[in-house]
Amino acid sequence: MKVVALIPARYAASRFPGKLMQPLGNKTVIRHTVEATQSTMLFDQVIVVTDSDEIETEIKNFGGICKRSTRPYESGTDRIAEIAASMEVDLILNVQGDTPFIKKEQLAALIKEFENPTVEVASLMQPIQDPKLIEQPSVVKVVTDLNNDALYFSRSPIPYNRDKSAPTTYYEHIGVYAFRKKALLDFTKWPLSTLEATEKLEQLRYLAHGIKIRMVKTDYSSIAIDTPEDLVRANIHLANI
C-alpha cells in the first residue's frame, strides 16, 4: 500500500488560537509533530495542509512539505480530503498538528489494522490515568464494543459510573486517524450530523452514517495540545523525557 501522513494545521483554533505556533521546548508545536511523524519512516510522504501563512512559512523554514487548502474548513478531515482527492494513495493517516509526542509504535499499529479488509477507519485511544482529566471537556472520551469499534465519543465522562464501586476504565481518544481513501472522501460528501454539531467532534459524522471506527489501544502517554493548560503539561512532559 502507498501510505501518506497528512497533518491538518489550522492557525485559528477556537479554544487556543495559534497553538501550533506556540513554543514547546525550543521548537514550535507543529514542528515537533512533523518531525516526530517523519522520524517513524512509515510514510511515502508527510505533508502539512494549512490555510495559514505563518504555518506555511514555519514548515518550509525547516524543510518540510506544505500544501495550502483552497478555503477554510472547520474539520481537519475535510481539509486533508481536499489534498488527498488528487493523490494516488491507498491509506491516509491524519496526524493532528497538536500531537507532538506521537510515536512510531502507535502509527504502525494503526496501519496494521488495515490488513483486515473490513476496516475503513481507525484511530487511537489510551487509558486516562489522571482522574481530573475525566471531567475536562477538552479531553475526548470514547467507549467501544467488544471488537474495539467505537460506540460513541464525548466531551462528557463516558461511561457514567452509577455504581461508584464498579471498576471503570476511561479512555481518551487520541486524535490520530487512518482512512482508506474512499472512506476519507465519503466523509466530505455527508452533511454535518446533529451529534457532531453538538459535541464539536468530527468523528461522530462517521458513526452517524454507520461507518465503524476501529479503536487501537495504546498505553503510551500522549498529550494533545488543545488548551494553554495542555501546553504547560506538554512542556513538563518534554522536560522529563
C-alpha positions as CSV (number, residue, x, y, z in Angstrom):
1,M,0.0,0.0,0.0
2,K,1.0,3.6,-0.6
3,V,0.7,5.3,2.7
4,V,0.9,9.1,3.4
5,A,0.6,11.2,6.5
6,L,-1.4,14.4,6.1
7,I,-1.2,16.9,9.0
8,P,-4.1,19.4,9.1
9,A,-2.8,22.7,10.6
10,R,-5.3,25.5,11.2
11,Y,-3.9,28.6,12.9
12,A,-7.2,30.0,14.3
13,A,-8.1,27.1,16.6
14,S,-11.2,28.1,18.5
15,R,-10.1,27.1,22.0
16,F,-6.4,28.0,21.7
17,P,-5.7,30.3,18.7
18,G,-2.2,30.0,17.3
19,K,-1.5,26.9,19.4
20,L,0.5,25.1,16.7
21,M,3.0,28.0,16.6
22,Q,3.5,28.0,20.4
23,P,6.9,27.1,21.7
24,L,7.3,23.6,23.1
25,G,10.8,23.5,24.4
26,N,13.0,25.1,21.7
27,K,10.6,24.3,18.7
28,T,7.0,25.0,17.8
29,V,4.3,22.5,18.5
30,I,3.7,21.9,14.7
31,R,7.4,21.3,14.1
32,H,7.6,18.7,16.9
33,T,4.6,16.9,15.3
34,V,6.0,17.0,11.8
35,E,9.5,15.8,12.8
36,A,8.0,13.0,15.1
37,T,5.9,11.8,12.1
38,Q,8.8,11.9,9.7
39,S,11.1,10.0,12.1
40,T,8.8,7.0,12.0
41,M,9.8,6.2,8.4
42,L,6.4,4.7,7.9
43,F,5.2,7.0,5.1
44,D,5.8,7.7,1.5
45,Q,5.2,11.4,2.2
46,V,4.5,13.6,5.2
47,I,2.6,16.8,4.2
48,V,1.2,19.6,6.3
49,V,-2.1,21.0,5.0
50,T,-2.8,24.6,6.1
51,D,-4.6,27.8,5.3
52,S,-2.1,29.9,7.3
53,D,0.9,32.0,6.0
54,E,2.6,31.7,9.4
55,I,2.4,27.9,9.5
56,E,3.4,27.5,5.9
57,T,6.5,29.7,6.5
58,E,7.4,27.7,9.6
59,I,7.1,24.3,7.8
60,K,9.2,25.5,4.8
61,N,11.8,27.0,7.0
62,F,12.8,23.6,8.4
63,G,12.5,21.8,5.1
64,G,9.0,20.3,5.5
65,I,6.4,19.9,2.8
66,C,3.4,22.1,3.0
67,K,0.2,22.4,0.8
68,R,-2.4,25.1,1.0
69,S,-6.1,24.3,1.3
70,T,-8.2,26.5,-1.0
71,R,-10.8,27.5,1.6
72,P,-11.2,27.5,5.4
73,Y,-12.6,24.3,7.0
74,E,-13.9,23.7,10.4
75,S,-12.9,20.0,10.2
76,G,-9.3,18.8,9.8
77,T,-10.7,15.7,8.0
78,D,-12.4,18.0,5.4
79,R,-9.1,19.9,5.0
80,I,-6.9,16.9,4.3
81,A,-9.5,15.3,2.0
82,E,-9.1,18.2,-0.4
83,I,-5.4,17.3,-0.9
84,A,-5.9,13.5,-0.7
85,A,-8.5,13.6,-3.6
86,S,-5.8,14.3,-6.2
87,M,-3.3,11.8,-4.8
88,E,-2.6,8.2,-5.8
89,V,-2.7,6.7,-2.4
90,D,-4.3,3.7,-0.6
91,L,-4.1,4.8,3.1
92,I,-4.1,8.2,4.6
93,L,-3.1,8.9,8.2
94,N,-4.5,12.2,9.6
95,V,-1.9,13.1,12.3
96,Q,-3.3,16.1,14.2
97,G,-0.9,19.0,14.3
98,D,-1.3,19.3,18.1
99,T,0.0,15.7,18.9
100,P,3.8,16.4,19.2
101,F,4.6,13.2,21.1
102,I,3.2,10.7,18.5
103,K,5.4,7.6,18.2
104,K,6.1,5.0,15.5
105,E,4.6,2.2,17.5
106,Q,1.2,4.0,17.6
107,L,1.1,4.8,13.9
108,A,2.4,1.3,12.9
109,A,-0.4,-0.3,15.0
110,L,-3.0,1.8,13.1
111,I,-1.6,0.8,9.7
112,K,-1.6,-2.8,10.7
113,E,-5.4,-2.7,11.4
114,F,-5.9,-2.3,7.6
115,E,-4.7,-5.8,7.0
116,N,-8.3,-6.5,7.8
117,P,-10.2,-5.5,4.6
118,T,-13.3,-4.6,6.5
119,V,-11.6,-1.8,8.4
120,E,-12.3,1.5,6.8
121,V,-11.3,4.0,9.5
122,A,-9.1,3.5,12.6
123,S,-8.0,5.7,15.5
124,L,-6.2,5.6,18.8
125,M,-7.2,5.6,22.4
126,Q,-5.3,5.5,25.7
127,P,-6.4,4.8,29.4
128,I,-6.9,8.0,31.4
129,Q,-4.5,7.9,34.3
130,D,-5.3,11.2,35.9
131,P,-8.9,11.2,37.3
132,K,-9.1,15.0,36.9
133,L,-8.9,14.7,33.1
134,I,-12.1,12.6,33.0
135,E,-14.2,15.7,33.7
136,Q,-12.3,18.0,31.3
137,P,-14.3,18.8,28.1
138,S,-11.0,19.2,26.2
139,V,-10.2,15.5,26.8
140,V,-12.4,13.5,24.5
141,K,-13.6,10.2,25.9
142,V,-14.5,7.1,23.9
143,V,-16.4,3.8,24.6
144,T,-16.1,0.7,22.4
145,D,-17.8,-2.6,21.7
146,L,-16.1,-6.0,22.1
147,N,-14.4,-5.6,18.8
148,N,-12.9,-2.3,19.8
149,D,-15.1,-0.4,17.4
150,A,-16.2,2.9,18.8
151,L,-19.7,3.2,20.1
152,Y,-19.5,6.9,21.0
153,F,-17.2,9.8,21.6
154,S,-17.9,12.6,24.0
155,R,-16.5,15.5,25.9
156,S,-18.5,14.3,28.9
157,P,-17.4,11.5,31.1
158,I,-18.5,8.2,29.5
159,P,-19.4,5.7,30.7
160,Y,-21.3,7.2,33.6
161,N,-20.3,5.2,36.7
162,R,-23.6,4.8,38.5
163,D,-22.2,2.3,41.0
164,K,-19.1,4.0,42.2
165,S,-17.7,0.7,43.5
166,A,-17.7,-0.8,39.9
167,P,-14.2,-0.8,38.3
168,T,-14.2,1.5,35.3
169,T,-11.5,2.4,32.8
170,Y,-12.0,5.6,30.9
171,Y,-10.3,6.0,27.6
172,E,-9.1,9.2,26.0
173,H,-9.4,9.5,22.2
174,I,-6.1,10.5,20.6
175,G,-7.0,12.4,17.5
176,V,-4.9,10.4,15.0
177,Y,-6.9,8.7,12.3
178,A,-6.2,6.3,9.4
179,F,-8.5,6.1,6.4
180,R,-8.9,4.2,3.2
181,K,-9.1,6.9,0.5
182,K,-12.7,6.2,-0.3
183,A,-13.8,6.4,3.3
184,L,-12.0,9.8,3.7
185,L,-13.6,11.2,0.5
186,D,-17.0,9.9,1.5
187,F,-16.8,11.9,4.7
188,T,-16.8,15.2,2.8
189,K,-20.0,14.3,1.0
190,W,-22.1,14.0,4.1
191,P,-23.7,16.9,5.9
192,L,-22.8,17.8,9.4
193,S,-24.6,15.5,11.8
194,T,-26.5,16.7,14.8
195,L,-24.2,14.9,17.3
196,E,-21.1,16.3,15.5
197,A,-22.5,19.8,15.8
198,T,-23.4,19.4,19.4
199,E,-20.2,17.8,20.7
200,K,-18.0,19.6,18.1
201,L,-16.4,16.2,17.3
202,E,-16.0,15.4,13.6
203,Q,-15.6,11.7,14.1
204,L,-19.3,11.5,15.1
205,R,-20.1,12.1,11.4
206,Y,-18.8,8.6,10.6
207,L,-20.8,7.0,13.4
208,A,-23.9,8.8,12.3
209,H,-23.6,7.3,8.9
210,G,-23.0,3.8,10.1
211,I,-19.2,3.7,9.5
212,K,-17.3,1.9,12.2
213,I,-14.1,3.4,13.7
214,R,-11.7,0.7,14.9
215,M,-10.0,1.9,18.1
216,V,-6.4,0.8,18.8
217,K,-5.4,0.8,22.5
218,T,-2.1,2.3,23.4
219,D,-0.5,2.7,26.8
220,Y,1.8,5.4,25.6
221,S,1.1,8.6,27.4
222,S,0.4,11.2,24.7
223,I,-0.6,14.8,25.2
224,A,-2.7,16.6,22.6
225,I,-2.5,20.4,23.0
226,D,-6.0,21.8,23.0
227,T,-5.7,24.4,25.7
228,P,-3.0,26.6,27.3
229,E,-3.1,24.1,30.2
230,D,-2.3,21.3,27.9
231,L,0.8,23.2,26.7
232,V,2.0,23.5,30.3
233,R,1.6,19.7,30.7
234,A,3.4,19.1,27.4
235,N,6.4,21.3,28.4
236,I,6.6,19.4,31.7
237,H,6.4,16.1,29.8
238,L,9.1,17.2,27.3
239,A,11.4,18.2,30.1
240,N,11.1,14.7,31.6
241,I,11.7,12.5,28.6
